[in-house]
Amino acid sequence: MRRGAGFALRRDATSTETAVTGPDGSDGWDRVTLPWSGPVALRLVLEHGPDVVVEAPPALRADVVAALRAALEPTARPDEEPA
């Protein structure tokens, strides 16, 4: 989690490791362990956008990736025919 972000997630964290190297290569990130997973965790992680990266559990990471990919998919409007 990017340092200075995710206060709601940090509040519930069971542990926090500071100054870890993040996906951008900087040490401006913290590793936070959360006590829950599933749909609630997915929703909360997605609310924080690029300030949160899920490392584990693999199922939650896969759900986050799937949700982000789905958000990028073009959708047909009800009054349009599919291409």
KOLLUM-693386 format. One record per atom (N, C-alpha, C, O, CB): x, z, y; residue in three letters. Coordinates in steps of 0.05 Angstrom, whole numbers, padded with zeros to 5 digits, always signed. Glycine has a CB too. Example, Ala and Ser with C-alpha at 12.3 -4.5 7.8 and 13.67 -1.06 7.14 Angstrom:
BEGIN
+00264+00156-00114ALA +00246+00156-00090ALA +00264+00156-00066ALA +00285+00169-00066ALA +00226+00181-00089ALA +00257+00142-00045SER +00273+00143-00021SER +00258+00157+00001SER +00268+00161+00023SER +00282+00114-00012SER 
This chain:
BEGIN
+00017+00000-00023MET +00000+00000+00000MET +00018+00000+00025MET +00038+00015+00026MET -00019+00024+00000MET +00011-00017+00043ARG +00027-00019+00068ARG +00026+00009+00082ARG +00005+00021+00085ARG +00017-00041+00086ARG +00049+00018+00091ARG +00051+00043+00105ARG +00033+00042+00130ARG +00033+00022+00145ARG +00080+00050+00113ARG +00018+00063+00134GLY +00000+00065+00157GLY -00028+00053+00152GLY -00045+00052+00170GLY +00012+00051+00180GLY -00033+00044+00128ALA -00059+00032+00121ALA -00071+00048+00098ALA -00058+00064+00085ALA -00056+00002+00113ALA -00096+00042+00093GLY -00110+00053+00069GLY -00115+00083+00069GLY -00112+00096+00049GLY -00095+00046+00046GLY -00123+00094+00092PHE -00127+00123+00094PHE -00147+00133+00074PHE -00144+00155+00063PHE -00135+00130+00122PHE -00169+00118+00069ALA -00189+00127+00050ALA -00178+00128+00022ALA -00184+00147+00007ALA -00214+00108+00051ALA -00161+00109+00015LEU -00148+00109-00011LEU -00128+00132-00014LEU -00126+00145-00034LEU -00135+00082-00017LEU -00113+00136+00007ARG -00092+00157+00007ARG -00104+00185+00004ARG -00093+00202-00009ARG -00076+00156+00033ARG -00127+00188+00016ARG -00141+00214+00014ARG -00146+00223-00014ARG -00144+00246-00021ARG -00167+00214+00030ARG -00153+00203-00031ASP -00160+00209-00059ASP -00136+00206-00078ASP -00140+00211-00102ASP -00182+00191-00068ASP -00113+00198-00068ALA -00090+00193-00086ALA -00082+00218-00101ALA -00082+00240-00090ALA -00067+00182-00069ALA -00073+00214-00126THR -00063+00237-00141THR -00033+00239-00138THR -00021+00260-00144THR -00070+00233-00171THR -00020+00217-00128SER +00009+00218-00121SER +00015+00196-00102SER +00001+00175-00101SER +00026+00217-00147SER +00036+00200-00087THR +00045+00180-00068THR +00076+00179-00068THR +00089+00199-00066THR +00035+00185-00039THR +00086+00155-00071GLU +00115+00150-00070GLU +00120+00133-00045GLU +00109+00111-00043GLU +00126+00136-00096GLU +00136+00143-00026THR +00140+00129-00001THR +00164+00111-00001THR +00182+00113-00018THR +00142+00149+00022THR +00164+00092+00018ALA +00186+00073+00022ALA +00194+00057-00003ALA +00218+00055-00009ALA +00210+00089+00032ALA +00174+00047-00017VAL +00180+00029-00039VAL +00180+00000-00029VAL +00168-00006-00009VAL +00159+00032-00062VAL +00194-00017-00043THR +00196-00045-00035THR +00169-00058-00042THR +00160-00057-00065THR +00219-00059-00049THR +00158-00071-00022GLY +00132-00084-00026GLY +00135-00114-00033GLY +00158-00123-00036GLY +00115-00082-00001GLY +00113-00128-00034PRO +00114-00156-00042PRO +00127-00174-00021PRO +00136-00196-00027PRO +00086-00166-00046PRO +00130-00164+00003ASP +00144-00179+00024ASP +00174-00173+00025ASP +00188-00184+00042ASP +00131-00173+00051ASP +00183-00156+00007GLY +00212-00149+00006GLY +00220-00127+00024GLY +00243-00118+00023GLY +00227-00173+00012GLY +00202-00116+00040SER +00209-00094+00058SER +00203-00068+00045SER +00188-00067+00025SER +00194-00097+00085SER +00214-00046+00056ASP +00208-00020+00045ASP +00186-00006+00061ASP +00184+00019+00061ASP +00233-00002+00044ASP +00169-00021+00074GLY +00148-00010+00090GLY +00122-00006+00074GLY +00100-00008+00085GLY +00142-00028+00113GLY +00125+00001+00049TRP +00103+00004+00031TRP +00104+00031+00017TRP +00126+00043+00014TRP +00101-00019+00010TRP +00082+00041+00008ASP +00080+00065-00008ASP +00066+00059-00034ASP +00048+00042-00034ASP +00066+00088+00008ASP +00074+00072-00056ARG +00060+00069-00081ARG +00041+00093-00084ARG +00050+00116-00083ARG +00081+00067-00106ARG +00016+00087-00088VAL -00005+00107-00089VAL -00018+00106-00117VAL -00026+00084-00126VAL -00025+00104-00066VAL -00021+00128-00130THR -00036+00130-00155THR -00064+00141-00150THR -00067+00162-00137THR -00021+00147-00176THR -00084+00126-00159LEU -00111+00134-00154LEU -00124+00144-00179LEU -00117+00136-00201LEU -00127+00110-00142LEU -00144+00162-00177PRO -00156+00174-00200PRO -00178+00158-00213PRO -00190+00167-00233PRO -00167+00201-00193PRO -00184+00134-00203TRP -00206+00119-00213TRP -00199+00089-00215TRP -00180+00080-00204TRP -00231+00123-00196TRP -00216+00075-00230SER -00213+00046-00232SER -00242+00034-00234SER -00261+00048-00227SER -00195+00037-00256SER -00244+00010-00243GLY -00270-00003-00247GLY -00281-00014-00221GLY -00266-00019-00202GLY -00290+00017-00258GLY -00307-00018-00219PRO -00320-00031-00196PRO -00315-00016-00170PRO -00312-00029-00149PRO -00349-00034-00201PRO -00315+00010-00171VAL -00310+00025-00146VAL -00282+00020-00135VAL -00278+00014-00112VAL -00314+00056-00150VAL -00262+00021-00153ALA -00235+00016-00145ALA -00232-00013-00135ALA -00218-00018-00115ALA -00215+00021-00168ALA -00244-00032-00148LEU -00243-00060-00140LEU -00254-00063-00112LEU -00241-00075-00095LEU -00259-00078-00159LEU -00277-00052-00106ARG -00289-00054-00080ARG -00271-00042-00058ARG -00267-00054-00037ARG -00316-00040-00079ARG -00261-00018-00064LEU -00244-00004-00044LEU -00218-00019-00039LEU -00209-00021-00016LEU -00238+00024-00053LEU -00206-00030-00060VAL -00181-00045-00057VAL -00186-00070-00040VAL -00171-00077-00022VAL -00169-00053-00084VAL -00208-00085-00047LEU -00214-00110-00032LEU -00220-00104-00003LEU -00214-00121+00014LEU -00237-00124-00045LEU -00231-00081+00004GLU -00237-00075+00032GLU -00212-00073+00048GLU -00213-00076+00073GLU -00252-00048+00033GLU -00189-00067+00036HIS -00164-00064+00051HIS -00148-00089+00053HIS -00126-00089+00065HIS -00148-00042+00037HIS -00157-00111+00042GLY -00144-00137+00045GLY -00115-00137+00038GLY -00107-00126+00018GLY -00148-00146+00073GLY -00099-00150+00055PRO -00070-00153+00048PRO -00053-00128+00051PRO -00029-00129+00046PRO -00059-00174+00066PRO -00066-00106+00058ASP -00051-00081+00060ASP -00048-00066+00034ASP -00034-00046+00032ASP -00064-00063+00081ASP -00061-00076+00013VAL -00061-00063-00013VAL -00054-00084-00034VAL -00065-00106-00035VAL -00088-00049-00019VAL -00036-00077-00052VAL -00029-00094-00075VAL -00032-00077-00100VAL -00021-00054-00101VAL +00000-00105-00073VAL -00047-00087-00120VAL -00051-00072-00144VAL -00029-00079-00164VAL -00026-00102-00171VAL -00079-00077-00156VAL -00015-00059-00174GLU +00006-00063-00194GLU -00006-00057-00222GLU +00001-00071-00241GLU +00030-00045-00189GLU -00023-00037-00224ALA -00034-00029-00250ALA -00059-00013-00244ALA -00062-00003-00222ALA -00014-00012-00267ALA -00078-00011-00262PRO -00077-00022-00290PRO -00082-00052-00289PRO -00093-00063-00270PRO -00098-00009-00307PRO -00073-00066-00310PRO -00075-00095-00311PRO -00103-00106-00308PRO -00108-00127-00295PRO -00064-00105-00337PRO -00123-00091-00318ALA -00151-00101-00316ALA -00160-00101-00286ALA -00173-00119-00278ALA -00170-00083-00332ALA -00152-00080-00271LEU -00160-00079-00243LEU -00145-00101-00228LEU -00157-00114-00211LEU -00153-00051-00231LEU -00120-00105-00233ARG -00105-00126-00220ARG -00118-00153-00226ARG -00121-00169-00207ARG -00075-00127-00230ARG -00126-00158-00251ALA -00139-00184-00258ALA -00165-00187-00243ALA -00172-00208-00234ALA -00143-00185-00288ALA -00180-00165-00240ASP -00206-00166-00226ASP -00202-00172-00196ASP -00217-00187-00185ASP -00221-00139-00229ASP -00181-00160-00184VAL -00175-00166-00156VAL -00168-00195-00153VAL -00178-00208-00134VAL -00152-00147-00146VAL -00150-00205-00169VAL -00142-00233-00168VAL -00166-00252-00171VAL -00169-00271-00156VAL -00120-00240-00189VAL -00183-00246-00190ALA -00207-00262-00195ALA -00225-00262-00171ALA -00236-00283-00163ALA -00222-00253-00220ALA -00229-00238-00159ALA -00247-00236-00136ALA -00236-00252-00112ALA -00251-00264-00097ALA -00251-00207-00128ALA -00210-00250-00108LEU -00197-00265-00086LEU -00199-00295-00090LEU -00204-00310-00071LEU -00168-00256-00082LEU -00194-00303-00115ARG -00196-00332-00121ARG -00225-00342-00117ARG -00229-00363-00106ARG -00187-00338-00150ARG -00244-00326-00125ALA -00272-00334-00122ALA -00279-00336-00093ALA -00295-00354-00085ALA -00290-00313-00136ALA -00268-00319-00076ALA -00274-00320-00048ALA -00263-00346-00035ALA -00273-00354-00014ALA -00262-00296-00034ALA -00243-00357-00047LEU -00231-00382-00036LEU -00245-00407-00046LEU -00241-00429-00035LEU -00202-00384-00043LEU -00262-00405-00066GLU -00276-00428-00077GLU -00297-00438-00058GLU -00312-00422-00046GLU -00289-00421-00105GLU -00298-00464-00054PRO -00320-00475-00037PRO -00347-00471-00051PRO -00348-00473-00076PRO -00315-00505-00030PRO -00367-00465-00036THR -00393-00462-00047THR -00412-00482-00034THR -00410-00487-00010THR -00403-00433-00044THR -00430-00492-00050ALA -00450-00511-00039ALA -00472-00494-00025ALA -00480-00473-00035ALA -00462-00529-00061ALA -00481-00505-00002ARG -00504-00492+00011ARG -00529-00500-00004ARG -00530-00521-00016ARG -00505-00500+00041ARG -00550-00483-00003PRO -00575-00489-00018PRO -00586-00517-00012PRO -00599-00529-00029PRO -00595-00468-00011PRO -00582-00527+00013ASP -00594-00553+00020ASP -00575-00576+00014ASP -00582-00599+00021ASP -00601-00553+00050ASP -00552-00571+00001GLU -00533-00592-00006GLU -00533-00597-00036GLU -00538-00578-00051GLU -00505-00585+00004GLU -00528-00621-00043GLU -00525-00628-00071GLU -00495-00624-00079GLU -00478-00629-00062GLU -00534-00656-00078GLU -00490-00615-00103PRO -00462-00611-00111PRO -00447-00638-00111PRO -00459-00659-00116PRO -00460-00599-00139PRO -00421-00637-00106ALA -00406-00662-00104ALA -00400-00672-00132ALA -00387-00693-00135ALA -00380-00658-00089ALA 
